[in-house]
């Protein structure tokens, strides 16, 4: 229950502001959860009531300042877990009050309608902002990626593709070549033809631009918004489970993440923008929540909005609205009621529509690598698809172990002190190795688009350089053909690109720049799939008389689609790293626009999950949550150990007794001494220290704020004033100072279990109710307390892990 220590007189109450961010990862025992009866909740909102005048002739009197809510009571400190039960109860009370008032006047009815509509309006705003920012990021990253190689003479703001689209001299065959687009060597030397000097000059400037972009990105992150690094999904998951990190979803984080994401992607590092787009969308959601009181003042309601924002983020990242909703449900959300499902659907729809209106790629599609295949797959092809699934699972498990080992090394050694040097070194290695190979020089999204592509007669890509030994063809269905020199060369280049992507991604993910993992994982799978697909195609062409090809792969038939293998491989590798299944298949199916390939995708995704789970149970995001010590209680894992609540509760046998407050025998000085000498987030209140019969639970923060406010605004409150948590003041001598009644901040129904309750039930209660802590009793007497942190430490201990790793780092 470690928390910020209390210094008398220096406490500042902090109401939630725009930078209130719930963060994934922090010490979880900060939080305490209790259900508050309706009457007490109403009074808690108003503050505490005071009993002015001690003794029998003191009159009960409510002070004027108590009619208004006390700022800070019921809010949370940084790195605390929210009280889900209390937040949901508050919202029900608020809703009940609005509904009752709506029958009294027309104005109250309008207020009730606007309150009900505010959720949908908020989703509309989130969808619009997420779609607009995604379009801006896509256009900027595309332009800056091409800037490393050259510039357009018609206007420096045109990327390579748009520059040549506007040129009257562009031919379809050489559509990427036009006199308006100049490489840096052509600009600097003034010569058209290439040569060794031009190659070296282009090489040098490519590396310089890459270093410049990555240096800018890491300096901006380090100087203005340290929370803008990484993908953000592990933190979003922890925030959605109820943790608070102020600033993680704030204005500065949004601004810096948007700018540095463009720079990081443009630098050519092995990272993607898809994961960070979820963080960007959640920042939009958190900031826009402050426009609506219902969401600004209730942390549980805000988390419902963030779940929908995450869906909008994936919707614009992949152009997959349905996949976005399922991703939020399957991968990031902790609490996902039906209402949130509908609102996520609406937010994802608006975001996708906004991005489609912007049309960032100029192809009327939401993503760069949208593809359509025309050839049906054959049942026997399930064998190579499952092989791709096995590869995806093995790659996923290998990547997670390697990346976590490297990130742990970064955290525990001197390497972590030099983030700028690390980013520059990795960028330099990536750029130097990437430039000579055209498949690593292009952006990863373009590479995936190229690999997914189904070859047509007009394709000028080396991957489509087949020997055309036929007279005619029908439409898009080209027969399988022998590979030409271009295909052979492309296979070697892709094999080298695969090696680079496999190893460099391990060191890139987790650096102090925005970095997503979806695109690099998909690239590894797509390269592997394309290599296998071309191999299968050539096997079918040269050995069509084999038994396995007879009947469906006759000469002149188009029976193998290498692009489909690339797509299945991409799904397999992404599934192996993230352990997504349903949402992954839907995202991939929305990318291709064809229902026909759902079975191959399902087979590959399921196989990769089985294989990866057999090697290690955690996906990459869960592994990073554990590495960072975030207080995240995984809902998917079973707790199967036979331990009891008394084995986990504190205090243990040799520990000092539990710190408690009594209901009517402690004065202000005694309570302040307890608060200043301990760092706990809250205190049980008992009848007396002798009886130890439980009365309720009071939060440290509410206690501090209430006492400070009473000292300022209520006459006669001094250090010797009695504090009581009962309905009526205990009898006191007439000369005693004013008393302070704090019953209204007392939770009269804290969650309790007996000391013999099995821990599997306790763990289940913590997961399903989102508790911060529960109290342990024996025959009605208070024995101890179990916090969320205690539960996580116990789970780690049972799994033979270091229990002290459960601390926000």
DARANOR-V277327 format. One record per pair of residues at least 12 apart in sequence whose C-alpha atoms are under 6 Angstrom apart, sorted by the first residue. I is the first residue (numbers start at 1). J is the second residue. Records with the same first field share a line. If there is no record, write none. Layout:
I: J + J
This chain:
1: 29 + 30 + 680
2: 679 + 680
3: 30 + 679 + 680
5: 679
6: 676
13: 72
14: 72
15: 72
18: 287
19: 246 + 247 + 250
20: 246 + 247
21: 244 + 245 + 246 + 247 + 248 + 249
22: 239 + 243 + 244 + 245 + 246
23: 235 + 239 + 243 + 244 + 245
24: 235 + 238 + 239 + 243 + 630
25: 238 + 630 + 631 + 808
26: 79 + 630 + 631 + 807 + 808
27: 631 + 807 + 808
28: 631 + 788 + 789
29: 787 + 788 + 789
30: 80 + 681
31: 80 + 81 + 772
32: 772 + 773
33: 83 + 771 + 772 + 773
34: 750 + 751
35: 85 + 86 + 749 + 750
36: 747 + 749
40: 744
43: 744
44: 744 + 745
45: 69
46: 67 + 68 + 69
47: 66 + 69 + 70
48: 742 + 744
49: 741
50: 740 + 741
51: 739
52: 738
53: 738
54: 736 + 738
55: 731 + 732 + 733 + 734
73: 702
78: 244 + 245 + 246
79: 244 + 245
80: 243 + 244
81: 242 + 243
82: 242
84: 770
87: 300
98: 112
123: 347
126: 285
127: 347 + 350 + 351
128: 351 + 354
130: 281 + 351
131: 351 + 354 + 355
135: 355 + 360
137: 262
139: 360
141: 262 + 266
143: 159
144: 266
145: 266
146: 159
148: 206 + 209
149: 183
150: 182 + 183 + 184
151: 181 + 182
152: 180 + 181
153: 180
164: 178
185: 198 + 201 + 202
207: 431
210: 267
213: 263 + 267
214: 264 + 267
217: 260 + 263
218: 513
225: 253
227: 248
228: 253 + 257
229: 512 + 513 + 514
230: 510 + 513 + 514 + 515
231: 275 + 276 + 514 + 515 + 516
232: 279
234: 621 + 625
237: 332
238: 632
240: 303 + 334
241: 334
249: 283
254: 280 + 283
261: 514
270: 505 + 520
271: 515 + 516 + 517 + 520
272: 515 + 516 + 517 + 519
273: 516
274: 317 + 516
275: 516
276: 516
277: 313
278: 310 + 313
281: 309 + 313
282: 306 + 309 + 310
285: 306 + 309
307: 333
308: 344
310: 328
311: 324 + 325 + 328 + 344 + 348
312: 347 + 348 + 351
315: 348 + 352
316: 352
318: 367
319: 366 + 367
320: 587 + 590
321: 348 + 349
323: 583 + 586 + 587
325: 344
326: 583
327: 583
369: 449
370: 591 + 592
371: 592
372: 592
385: 604
386: 604
388: 569
389: 572 + 604 + 607 + 608
390: 608
392: 572 + 573 + 576 + 608
393: 576 + 608 + 611 + 612
396: 576 + 577
397: 612
400: 620
403: 506
440: 497
448: 523
451: 563
452: 563 + 566
453: 563
454: 563
462: 486 + 487
463: 487
465: 484 + 486 + 487
466: 482 + 483 + 484
467: 482 + 484
478: 558
479: 556 + 557 + 558
480: 558
498: 524
521: 573 + 574
522: 570 + 574
525: 569 + 570 + 573
526: 566 + 567 + 569 + 570
529: 565 + 566 + 569
530: 562 + 565 + 566
533: 562 + 565
534: 562
537: 560
568: 601
572: 604 + 605 + 608
575: 605
576: 608 + 609 + 612
577: 619 + 620
578: 619 + 620
579: 609 + 619
581: 605
585: 601
628: 809
629: 805 + 806 + 807 + 808
630: 808
639: 760
643: 758 + 759
644: 756 + 757 + 758 + 759
645: 755 + 757 + 759
646: 755
649: 784 + 785 + 786
650: 784 + 785
651: 784
660: 683 + 684 + 685
661: 685
662: 685 + 686 + 687 + 688
663: 686 + 687 + 724 + 725
664: 724
666: 722 + 723
667: 720 + 721 + 722 + 723
668: 719 + 721
669: 719
681: 700
682: 698 + 699 + 700
683: 697 + 698
684: 696 + 697
685: 697
692: 781 + 782
693: 781
694: 782
696: 747 + 748
697: 746 + 747
698: 746
716: 738
717: 738
721: 737 + 738 + 739
722: 739
723: 740 + 741
724: 741
725: 742 + 743
751: 774
752: 774 + 775 + 776
753: 776
754: 776 + 777 + 778
755: 776
772: 787 + 788
773: 786 + 787 + 788
774: 786
